[in-house]
Amino acid sequence: MDKKERNEQIVKAYRQGYSQYMIAKVLQLNQATVQRIIKGLKYDSISITP
């Protein structure tokens, strides 16, 4: 899985209400990595709010 696909999965799960911890666990990532990606996407003008 490339980074773009991974980020899309993170955003999709986040929109569905999954916690950063659960997203990280399922995708086998560090929770801080998920947090950084979500925060970064908020500033890249991609709306991730439901």
CHARMM internal coordinates of N, CA and C (Angstrom, degrees):
IC EDIT
DIST 1 N 1 CA 1.4526
DIST 1 CA 1 C 1.5342
ANGL 1 N 1 CA 1 C 108.49
DIST 1 C 2 N 1.3202
ANGL 1 CA 1 C 2 N 116.14
DIHE 1 N 1 CA 1 C 2 N 130.79
DIST 2 N 2 CA 1.4589
ANGL 1 C 2 N 2 CA 118.95
DIHE 1 CA 1 C 2 N 2 CA 178.02
DIST 2 CA 2 C 1.5326
ANGL 2 N 2 CA 2 C 110.45
DIHE 1 C 2 N 2 CA 2 C -84.94
DIST 2 C 3 N 1.3151
ANGL 2 CA 2 C 3 N 115.58
DIHE 2 N 2 CA 2 C 3 N 172.42
DIST 3 N 3 CA 1.4658
ANGL 2 C 3 N 3 CA 120.28
DIHE 2 CA 2 C 3 N 3 CA -174.93
DIST 3 CA 3 C 1.5204
ANGL 3 N 3 CA 3 C 112.56
DIHE 2 C 3 N 3 CA 3 C -63.53
DIST 3 C 4 N 1.3249
ANGL 3 CA 3 C 4 N 116.78
DIHE 3 N 3 CA 3 C 4 N -38.72
DIST 4 N 4 CA 1.4659
ANGL 3 C 4 N 4 CA 119.62
DIHE 3 CA 3 C 4 N 4 CA -179.18
DIST 4 CA 4 C 1.5270
ANGL 4 N 4 CA 4 C 110.43
DIHE 3 C 4 N 4 CA 4 C -62.83
DIST 4 C 5 N 1.3159
ANGL 4 CA 4 C 5 N 116.57
DIHE 4 N 4 CA 4 C 5 N -45.44
DIST 5 N 5 CA 1.4658
ANGL 4 C 5 N 5 CA 120.95
DIHE 4 CA 4 C 5 N 5 CA 179.02
DIST 5 CA 5 C 1.5264
ANGL 5 N 5 CA 5 C 110.83
DIHE 4 C 5 N 5 CA 5 C -64.21
DIST 5 C 6 N 1.3320
ANGL 5 CA 5 C 6 N 116.05
DIHE 5 N 5 CA 5 C 6 N -41.28
DIST 6 N 6 CA 1.4678
ANGL 5 C 6 N 6 CA 120.69
DIHE 5 CA 5 C 6 N 6 CA 177.84
DIST 6 CA 6 C 1.5242
ANGL 6 N 6 CA 6 C 110.45
DIHE 5 C 6 N 6 CA 6 C -60.91
DIST 6 C 7 N 1.3150
ANGL 6 CA 6 C 7 N 116.99
DIHE 6 N 6 CA 6 C 7 N -45.90
DIST 7 N 7 CA 1.4636
ANGL 6 C 7 N 7 CA 121.16
DIHE 6 CA 6 C 7 N 7 CA -179.40
DIST 7 CA 7 C 1.5269
ANGL 7 N 7 CA 7 C 111.44
DIHE 6 C 7 N 7 CA 7 C -63.40
DIST 7 C 8 N 1.3352
ANGL 7 CA 7 C 8 N 116.56
DIHE 7 N 7 CA 7 C 8 N -37.90
DIST 8 N 8 CA 1.4594
ANGL 7 C 8 N 8 CA 120.25
DIHE 7 CA 7 C 8 N 8 CA 177.77
DIST 8 CA 8 C 1.5249
ANGL 8 N 8 CA 8 C 110.70
DIHE 7 C 8 N 8 CA 8 C -64.23
DIST 8 C 9 N 1.3253
ANGL 8 CA 8 C 9 N 116.47
DIHE 8 N 8 CA 8 C 9 N -39.57
DIST 9 N 9 CA 1.4623
ANGL 8 C 9 N 9 CA 119.66
DIHE 8 CA 8 C 9 N 9 CA 177.51
DIST 9 CA 9 C 1.5218
ANGL 9 N 9 CA 9 C 111.09
DIHE 8 C 9 N 9 CA 9 C -65.62
DIST 9 C 10 N 1.3106
ANGL 9 CA 9 C 10 N 116.59
DIHE 9 N 9 CA 9 C 10 N -39.16
DIST 10 N 10 CA 1.4649
ANGL 9 C 10 N 10 CA 121.00
DIHE 9 CA 9 C 10 N 10 CA 178.43
DIST 10 CA 10 C 1.5186
ANGL 10 N 10 CA 10 C 110.28
DIHE 9 C 10 N 10 CA 10 C -62.76
DIST 10 C 11 N 1.3179
ANGL 10 CA 10 C 11 N 117.32
DIHE 10 N 10 CA 10 C 11 N -47.27
DIST 11 N 11 CA 1.4647
ANGL 10 C 11 N 11 CA 121.49
DIHE 10 CA 10 C 11 N 11 CA -179.42
DIST 11 CA 11 C 1.5264
ANGL 11 N 11 CA 11 C 110.50
DIHE 10 C 11 N 11 CA 11 C -63.63
DIST 11 C 12 N 1.3326
ANGL 11 CA 11 C 12 N 117.28
DIHE 11 N 11 CA 11 C 12 N -42.69
DIST 12 N 12 CA 1.4645
ANGL 11 C 12 N 12 CA 120.63
DIHE 11 CA 11 C 12 N 12 CA 179.44
DIST 12 CA 12 C 1.5245
ANGL 12 N 12 CA 12 C 110.89
DIHE 11 C 12 N 12 CA 12 C -60.42
DIST 12 C 13 N 1.3264
ANGL 12 CA 12 C 13 N 116.36
DIHE 12 N 12 CA 12 C 13 N -46.61
DIST 13 N 13 CA 1.4666
ANGL 12 C 13 N 13 CA 120.51
DIHE 12 CA 12 C 13 N 13 CA 179.81
DIST 13 CA 13 C 1.5281
ANGL 13 N 13 CA 13 C 110.67
DIHE 12 C 13 N 13 CA 13 C -65.31
DIST 13 C 14 N 1.3216
ANGL 13 CA 13 C 14 N 117.17
DIHE 13 N 13 CA 13 C 14 N -39.41
DIST 14 N 14 CA 1.4696
ANGL 13 C 14 N 14 CA 121.54
DIHE 13 CA 13 C 14 N 14 CA 179.89
DIST 14 CA 14 C 1.5240
ANGL 14 N 14 CA 14 C 110.22
DIHE 13 C 14 N 14 CA 14 C -63.84
DIST 14 C 15 N 1.3289
ANGL 14 CA 14 C 15 N 117.04
DIHE 14 N 14 CA 14 C 15 N -41.82
DIST 15 N 15 CA 1.4675
ANGL 14 C 15 N 15 CA 121.32
DIHE 14 CA 14 C 15 N 15 CA 177.97
DIST 15 CA 15 C 1.5213
ANGL 15 N 15 CA 15 C 111.35
DIHE 14 C 15 N 15 CA 15 C -63.60
DIST 15 C 16 N 1.3310
ANGL 15 CA 15 C 16 N 116.80
DIHE 15 N 15 CA 15 C 16 N -31.37
DIST 16 N 16 CA 1.4546
ANGL 15 C 16 N 16 CA 121.32
DIHE 15 CA 15 C 16 N 16 CA -179.46
DIST 16 CA 16 C 1.5231
ANGL 16 N 16 CA 16 C 111.88
DIHE 15 C 16 N 16 CA 16 C -80.49
DIST 16 C 17 N 1.3267
ANGL 16 CA 16 C 17 N 116.68
DIHE 16 N 16 CA 16 C 17 N -2.46
DIST 17 N 17 CA 1.4509
ANGL 16 C 17 N 17 CA 120.14
DIHE 16 CA 16 C 17 N 17 CA 173.80
DIST 17 CA 17 C 1.5165
ANGL 17 N 17 CA 17 C 115.48
DIHE 16 C 17 N 17 CA 17 C 97.56
DIST 17 C 18 N 1.3233
ANGL 17 CA 17 C 18 N 117.08
DIHE 17 N 17 CA 17 C 18 N 7.35
DIST 18 N 18 CA 1.4623
ANGL 17 C 18 N 18 CA 119.19
DIHE 17 CA 17 C 18 N 18 CA 177.89
DIST 18 CA 18 C 1.5245
ANGL 18 N 18 CA 18 C 110.20
DIHE 17 C 18 N 18 CA 18 C -72.38
DIST 18 C 19 N 1.3154
ANGL 18 CA 18 C 19 N 115.93
DIHE 18 N 18 CA 18 C 19 N 145.63
DIST 19 N 19 CA 1.4591
ANGL 18 C 19 N 19 CA 120.47
DIHE 18 CA 18 C 19 N 19 CA 179.01
DIST 19 CA 19 C 1.5229
ANGL 19 N 19 CA 19 C 110.08
DIHE 18 C 19 N 19 CA 19 C -74.22
DIST 19 C 20 N 1.3131
ANGL 19 CA 19 C 20 N 115.23
DIHE 19 N 19 CA 19 C 20 N 158.57
DIST 20 N 20 CA 1.4561
ANGL 19 C 20 N 20 CA 120.17
DIHE 19 CA 19 C 20 N 20 CA 176.82
DIST 20 CA 20 C 1.5226
ANGL 20 N 20 CA 20 C 110.30
DIHE 19 C 20 N 20 CA 20 C -60.48
DIST 20 C 21 N 1.3127
ANGL 20 CA 20 C 21 N 116.38
DIHE 20 N 20 CA 20 C 21 N -36.98
DIST 21 N 21 CA 1.4657
ANGL 20 C 21 N 21 CA 120.86
DIHE 20 CA 20 C 21 N 21 CA 179.22
DIST 21 CA 21 C 1.5252
ANGL 21 N 21 CA 21 C 110.64
DIHE 20 C 21 N 21 CA 21 C -61.91
DIST 21 C 22 N 1.3282
ANGL 21 CA 21 C 22 N 117.18
DIHE 21 N 21 CA 21 C 22 N -46.55
DIST 22 N 22 CA 1.4623
ANGL 21 C 22 N 22 CA 120.85
DIHE 21 CA 21 C 22 N 22 CA -178.17
DIST 22 CA 22 C 1.5325
ANGL 22 N 22 CA 22 C 111.02
DIHE 21 C 22 N 22 CA 22 C -67.03
DIST 22 C 23 N 1.3209
ANGL 22 CA 22 C 23 N 116.48
DIHE 22 N 22 CA 22 C 23 N -40.62
DIST 23 N 23 CA 1.4649
ANGL 22 C 23 N 23 CA 120.11
DIHE 22 CA 22 C 23 N 23 CA 177.62
DIST 23 CA 23 C 1.5224
ANGL 23 N 23 CA 23 C 109.77
DIHE 22 C 23 N 23 CA 23 C -59.83
DIST 23 C 24 N 1.3189
ANGL 23 CA 23 C 24 N 115.73
DIHE 23 N 23 CA 23 C 24 N -45.92
DIST 24 N 24 CA 1.4628
ANGL 23 C 24 N 24 CA 120.74
DIHE 23 CA 23 C 24 N 24 CA -179.78
DIST 24 CA 24 C 1.5207
ANGL 24 N 24 CA 24 C 111.18
DIHE 23 C 24 N 24 CA 24 C -61.83
DIST 24 C 25 N 1.3141
ANGL 24 CA 24 C 25 N 116.59
DIHE 24 N 24 CA 24 C 25 N -42.14
DIST 25 N 25 CA 1.4616
ANGL 24 C 25 N 25 CA 121.02
DIHE 24 CA 24 C 25 N 25 CA -178.65
DIST 25 CA 25 C 1.5220
ANGL 25 N 25 CA 25 C 110.93
DIHE 24 C 25 N 25 CA 25 C -63.94
DIST 25 C 26 N 1.3229
ANGL 25 CA 25 C 26 N 117.11
DIHE 25 N 25 CA 25 C 26 N -46.23
DIST 26 N 26 CA 1.4653
ANGL 25 C 26 N 26 CA 121.12
DIHE 25 CA 25 C 26 N 26 CA -177.93
DIST 26 CA 26 C 1.5329
ANGL 26 N 26 CA 26 C 111.16
DIHE 25 C 26 N 26 CA 26 C -66.77
DIST 26 C 27 N 1.3292
ANGL 26 CA 26 C 27 N 117.06
DIHE 26 N 26 CA 26 C 27 N -41.09
DIST 27 N 27 CA 1.4662
ANGL 26 C 27 N 27 CA 120.63
DIHE 26 CA 26 C 27 N 27 CA -178.14
DIST 27 CA 27 C 1.5266
ANGL 27 N 27 CA 27 C 112.85
DIHE 26 C 27 N 27 CA 27 C -88.26
DIST 27 C 28 N 1.3155
ANGL 27 CA 27 C 28 N 115.85
DIHE 27 N 27 CA 27 C 28 N 2.84
DIST 28 N 28 CA 1.4676
ANGL 27 C 28 N 28 CA 122.41
DIHE 27 CA 27 C 28 N 28 CA -179.78
DIST 28 CA 28 C 1.5280
ANGL 28 N 28 CA 28 C 111.63
DIHE 27 C 28 N 28 CA 28 C 55.89
DIST 28 C 29 N 1.3220
ANGL 28 CA 28 C 29 N 114.01
DIHE 28 N 28 CA 28 C 29 N 50.87
DIST 29 N 29 CA 1.4596
ANGL 28 C 29 N 29 CA 122.20
DIHE 28 CA 28 C 29 N 29 CA 177.32
DIST 29 CA 29 C 1.5231
ANGL 29 N 29 CA 29 C 108.91
DIHE 28 C 29 N 29 CA 29 C -121.57
DIST 29 C 30 N 1.2927
ANGL 29 CA 29 C 30 N 115.62
DIHE 29 N 29 CA 29 C 30 N 166.00
DIST 30 N 30 CA 1.4549
ANGL 29 C 30 N 30 CA 121.61
DIHE 29 CA 29 C 30 N 30 CA 173.05
DIST 30 CA 30 C 1.5231
ANGL 30 N 30 CA 30 C 107.79
DIHE 29 C 30 N 30 CA 30 C -76.91
DIST 30 C 31 N 1.3219
ANGL 30 CA 30 C 31 N 117.65
DIHE 30 N 30 CA 30 C 31 N 141.89
DIST 31 N 31 CA 1.4692
ANGL 30 C 31 N 31 CA 120.96
DIHE 30 CA 30 C 31 N 31 CA -179.83
DIST 31 CA 31 C 1.5151
ANGL 31 N 31 CA 31 C 110.84
DIHE 30 C 31 N 31 CA 31 C -59.77
DIST 31 C 32 N 1.3204
ANGL 31 CA 31 C 32 N 117.47
DIHE 31 N 31 CA 31 C 32 N -35.80
DIST 32 N 32 CA 1.4671
ANGL 31 C 32 N 32 CA 121.02
DIHE 31 CA 31 C 32 N 32 CA 179.11
DIST 32 CA 32 C 1.5330
ANGL 32 N 32 CA 32 C 110.87
DIHE 31 C 32 N 32 CA 32 C -64.45
DIST 32 C 33 N 1.3142
ANGL 32 CA 32 C 33 N 116.86
DIHE 32 N 32 CA 32 C 33 N -32.51
DIST 33 N 33 CA 1.4614
ANGL 32 C 33 N 33 CA 120.92
DIHE 32 CA 32 C 33 N 33 CA 177.47
DIST 33 CA 33 C 1.5234
ANGL 33 N 33 CA 33 C 110.28
DIHE 32 C 33 N 33 CA 33 C -66.42
DIST 33 C 34 N 1.3143
ANGL 33 CA 33 C 34 N 116.64
DIHE 33 N 33 CA 33 C 34 N -44.24
DIST 34 N 34 CA 1.4620
ANGL 33 C 34 N 34 CA 120.95
DIHE 33 CA 33 C 34 N 34 CA 178.22
DIST 34 CA 34 C 1.5247
ANGL 34 N 34 CA 34 C 109.82
DIHE 33 C 34 N 34 CA 34 C -62.47
DIST 34 C 35 N 1.3126
ANGL 34 CA 34 C 35 N 116.45
DIHE 34 N 34 CA 34 C 35 N -44.26
DIST 35 N 35 CA 1.4648
ANGL 34 C 35 N 35 CA 120.95
DIHE 34 CA 34 C 35 N 35 CA 179.01
DIST 35 CA 35 C 1.5271
ANGL 35 N 35 CA 35 C 111.05
DIHE 34 C 35 N 35 CA 35 C -59.45
DIST 35 C 36 N 1.3226
ANGL 35 CA 35 C 36 N 116.90
DIHE 35 N 35 CA 35 C 36 N -44.29
DIST 36 N 36 CA 1.4693
ANGL 35 C 36 N 36 CA 121.87
DIHE 35 CA 35 C 36 N 36 CA -179.50
DIST 36 CA 36 C 1.5300
ANGL 36 N 36 CA 36 C 110.87
DIHE 35 C 36 N 36 CA 36 C -63.75
DIST 36 C 37 N 1.3244
ANGL 36 CA 36 C 37 N 116.82
DIHE 36 N 36 CA 36 C 37 N -41.18
DIST 37 N 37 CA 1.4635
ANGL 36 C 37 N 37 CA 120.74
DIHE 36 CA 36 C 37 N 37 CA 179.66
DIST 37 CA 37 C 1.5220
ANGL 37 N 37 CA 37 C 110.45
DIHE 36 C 37 N 37 CA 37 C -64.63
DIST 37 C 38 N 1.3297
ANGL 37 CA 37 C 38 N 117.02
DIHE 37 N 37 CA 37 C 38 N -46.10
DIST 38 N 38 CA 1.4671
ANGL 37 C 38 N 38 CA 120.86
DIHE 37 CA 37 C 38 N 38 CA 179.51
DIST 38 CA 38 C 1.5256
ANGL 38 N 38 CA 38 C 110.41
DIHE 37 C 38 N 38 CA 38 C -62.38
DIST 38 C 39 N 1.3092
ANGL 38 CA 38 C 39 N 116.56
DIHE 38 N 38 CA 38 C 39 N -45.63
DIST 39 N 39 CA 1.4662
ANGL 38 C 39 N 39 CA 120.63
DIHE 38 CA 38 C 39 N 39 CA 179.44
DIST 39 CA 39 C 1.5222
ANGL 39 N 39 CA 39 C 110.39
DIHE 38 C 39 N 39 CA 39 C -62.56
DIST 39 C 40 N 1.3206
ANGL 39 CA 39 C 40 N 117.01
DIHE 39 N 39 CA 39 C 40 N -42.82
DIST 40 N 40 CA 1.4597
ANGL 39 C 40 N 40 CA 121.29
DIHE 39 CA 39 C 40 N 40 CA 179.64
DIST 40 CA 40 C 1.5109
ANGL 40 N 40 CA 40 C 112.17
DIHE 39 C 40 N 40 CA 40 C -63.63
DIST 40 C 41 N 1.3160
ANGL 40 CA 40 C 41 N 117.19
DIHE 40 N 40 CA 40 C 41 N -39.55
DIST 41 N 41 CA 1.4537
ANGL 40 C 41 N 41 CA 120.33
DIHE 40 CA 40 C 41 N 41 CA -179.99
DIST 41 CA 41 C 1.5187
ANGL 41 N 41 CA 41 C 111.75
DIHE 40 C 41 N 41 CA 41 C -68.75
DIST 41 C 42 N 1.3260
ANGL 41 CA 41 C 42 N 117.13
DIHE 41 N 41 CA 41 C 42 N -32.11
DIST 42 N 42 CA 1.4681
ANGL 41 C 42 N 42 CA 120.06
DIHE 41 CA 41 C 42 N 42 CA 176.76
DIST 42 CA 42 C 1.5201
ANGL 42 N 42 CA 42 C 110.03
DIHE 41 C 42 N 42 CA 42 C -61.24
DIST 42 C 43 N 1.3230
ANGL 42 CA 42 C 43 N 117.30
DIHE 42 N 42 CA 42 C 43 N -37.73
DIST 43 N 43 CA 1.4545
ANGL 42 C 43 N 43 CA 121.67
DIHE 42 CA 42 C 43 N 43 CA -177.78
DIST 43 CA 43 C 1.5202
ANGL 43 N 43 CA 43 C 112.69
DIHE 42 C 43 N 43 CA 43 C -84.58
DIST 43 C 44 N 1.3258
ANGL 43 CA 43 C 44 N 117.40
DIHE 43 N 43 CA 43 C 44 N -10.89
DIST 44 N 44 CA 1.4592
ANGL 43 C 44 N 44 CA 121.32
DIHE 43 CA 43 C 44 N 44 CA 177.76
DIST 44 CA 44 C 1.5196
ANGL 44 N 44 CA 44 C 111.35
DIHE 43 C 44 N 44 CA 44 C -90.93
DIST 44 C 45 N 1.3101
ANGL 44 CA 44 C 45 N 116.70
DIHE 44 N 44 CA 44 C 45 N 14.95
DIST 45 N 45 CA 1.4656
ANGL 44 C 45 N 45 CA 125.32
DIHE 44 CA 44 C 45 N 45 CA 177.81
DIST 45 CA 45 C 1.5237
ANGL 45 N 45 CA 45 C 113.00
DIHE 44 C 45 N 45 CA 45 C 65.48
DIST 45 C 46 N 1.3072
ANGL 45 CA 45 C 46 N 117.91
DIHE 45 N 45 CA 45 C 46 N 21.52
DIST 46 N 46 CA 1.4524
ANGL 45 C 46 N 46 CA 120.93
DIHE 45 CA 45 C 46 N 46 CA 172.65
DIST 46 CA 46 C 1.5193
ANGL 46 N 46 CA 46 C 106.24
DIHE 45 C 46 N 46 CA 46 C -93.97
DIST 46 C 47 N 1.2992
ANGL 46 CA 46 C 47 N 116.38
DIHE 46 N 46 CA 46 C 47 N 117.96
DIST 47 N 47 CA 1.4576
ANGL 46 C 47 N 47 CA 119.62
DIHE 46 CA 46 C 47 N 47 CA -179.06
DIST 47 CA 47 C 1.5219
ANGL 47 N 47 CA 47 C 109.14
DIHE 46 C 47 N 47 CA 47 C -74.07
DIST 47 C 48 N 1.3247
ANGL 47 CA 47 C 48 N 115.84
DIHE 47 N 47 CA 47 C 48 N 121.31
DIST 48 N 48 CA 1.4535
ANGL 47 C 48 N 48 CA 118.59
DIHE 47 CA 47 C 48 N 48 CA 179.08
DIST 48 CA 48 C 1.5181
ANGL 48 N 48 CA 48 C 111.25
DIHE 47 C 48 N 48 CA 48 C -113.64
DIST 48 C 49 N 1.3094
ANGL 48 CA 48 C 49 N 116.76
DIHE 48 N 48 CA 48 C 49 N 5.70
DIST 49 N 49 CA 1.4570
ANGL 48 C 49 N 49 CA 118.63
DIHE 48 CA 48 C 49 N 49 CA 178.15
DIST 49 CA 49 C 1.5278
ANGL 49 N 49 CA 49 C 109.17
DIHE 48 C 49 N 49 CA 49 C -80.13
DIST 49 C 50 N 1.3043
ANGL 49 CA 49 C 50 N 117.45
DIHE 49 N 49 CA 49 C 50 N 147.36
DIST 50 N 50 CA 1.4709
ANGL 49 C 50 N 50 CA 120.31
DIHE 49 CA 49 C 50 N 50 CA -178.23
DIST 50 CA 50 C 1.5163
ANGL 50 N 50 CA 50 C 112.66
DIHE 49 C 50 N 50 CA 50 C -65.25
END
COOR INIT
IC SEED 1 N 1 CA 1 C
IC BUILD
